[in-house]
Amino acid sequence: TVPSDEFEKAIEAAFRSIAKDLRIPGFRPGKAPRKIIEARIGPNAAREQALRDALPDYYARAVVSQGVDAIAGPTIDITAGEESGNVEFDAVVEVRPVVTLDGYKGLRITLDDPSVSEEEIDKQVDQLRERFADLEDSVHPLTLGDYAAIDVKGYVHDEAVEGLSATDFLYEVGSGMVVAKLDAELTGKRPGDILKFNDTLGDQWGERAGDEVSFQVLVKETKRKVLPEASDEWVKEAGEFDTLEELRAEIRKRSELLGKARAQIALREKVMESLANLVDIGAPEPLVQAEMERRLHDLVHRLESQGLNIGQYLQATGRDQETFIAEVRGGATSAVRADLALRAVTAQEGISADDEEVDSEIGRFAVSAELYLADARHRIEHGGGLEAIRSELARGKALQFVVDHAEVVDEAGSPLDIALPEPDPAAVATAGSEPQPEPETEPEPQT
């Protein structure tokens, strides 16, 4: 209910708006008295416009004052006050459902074991040896990974194709740098062999992709890659370690750290999936639609930054539009259900974000937006975003709560340790004792 004296302010605003566009002889635009305007347009015209203009604001204030978590636009029915007196209206709006969740403590999450095998370490050592390999002349037939010094000419109807002709070109067999058929033709060849074949240019040749080209290749020399022996001596020459064992230990340490970091990300993703599956109601359509729009907007933005569009993306991924939309809807539905679950955990565990955490988040926004802290806070508060930040932080803490209480196992059901190591206190103390730069003056806010 809106009291008549309060609604009178909306009527006055409507009269002022109407007066700006109304031309009345003897009065400048916007200066005609209210009675003159009423006589010209009728007594109820301004009231009708006031209802159209003011009702959305009255509804928004009611939603805030009553703490209604609306997720869609309202259906409004004016029940009194269309002609005079207090204005009364009913607003029916879909709200975010409140979920009660069971089973979120002790979720059993299966992940790949992040530990590193000896074979994986051997592979990384070999990759490092590849970087220090030498090429030596070979008399053996060419195989994958060997090199050939070749003269190559690509032509269409006796006309040489730019970029497909070269002399003394050192080519790695199996690299696919020119056309796929060149690798097959070179395999088994020796110095002095001459190759003639046709092949179609691949996508890497841009506008010429798909053209059929004739090739003539002379094999001048053949070389094979010789890797250094994996020894302490080579390790000393190659880098900062004194022994092969030290190098292998460092590879193991870094690989396991990377594996645990990936496992942490996978754990959070699987926890979200499990939480979504615990929600026993359907995802509200307005929330699904909003999440779909957000995801599509993000995808379009990323594609545009690469000079692509949705049509090209679908073609490259081999999907039709119907399949793509179904996948987006499925992901959006799961995300909405997971969000409902996190809200339930937040409420059931009494999780909240304090003022200090909110202030820190506003500070991060100020830095990223190049704003003064006070201006950033004003912008967020004016846009009604303060509670949104508080709610988002609380849901983040709720997710961490569920992650911390999850049971993490490998495929065999054995417990997995994916905890990342704590920072070295000595290193932190050393870093903290180093001279710090003088703080810069705050940047000018961007318009």
Secondary structure, DSSP 8 states (H G I E B T S, - for coil): -B-HHHHHHHHHHHHHHHHHH---TTS-TT-S-HHHHHHHH-TTHHHHHHHHHHHHHHHHHHHHHHT--B-S--EEEEEE-SSSS-BEEEEE--B-------S-TT-EEE-------HHHHHHHHHHHHHHT-EEEE--S---TT-EEEEEEEEEETTEE-TTS-EEEEEEETT--SS-HHHHHHHTT--TT-EEEEEEE--GGGGGGTT-EEEEEEEEEEEEEEE----SHHHHHHHSS-SSHHHHHHHHHHHHHHHHHHHHHHHHHHHHHHHHHHH--S---HHHHHHHHHHHHHHHHHHHHHTT--HHHHHHHHT--HHHHHHHHHHHHHHHHHHHHHHHHHHHHTT----HHHHHHHHHHHHHHHT--HHHHHHHHHHTT-HHHHHHHHHHHHHHHHHHHT-EEE-TTS-B---------HHHHHHHHHS-------------
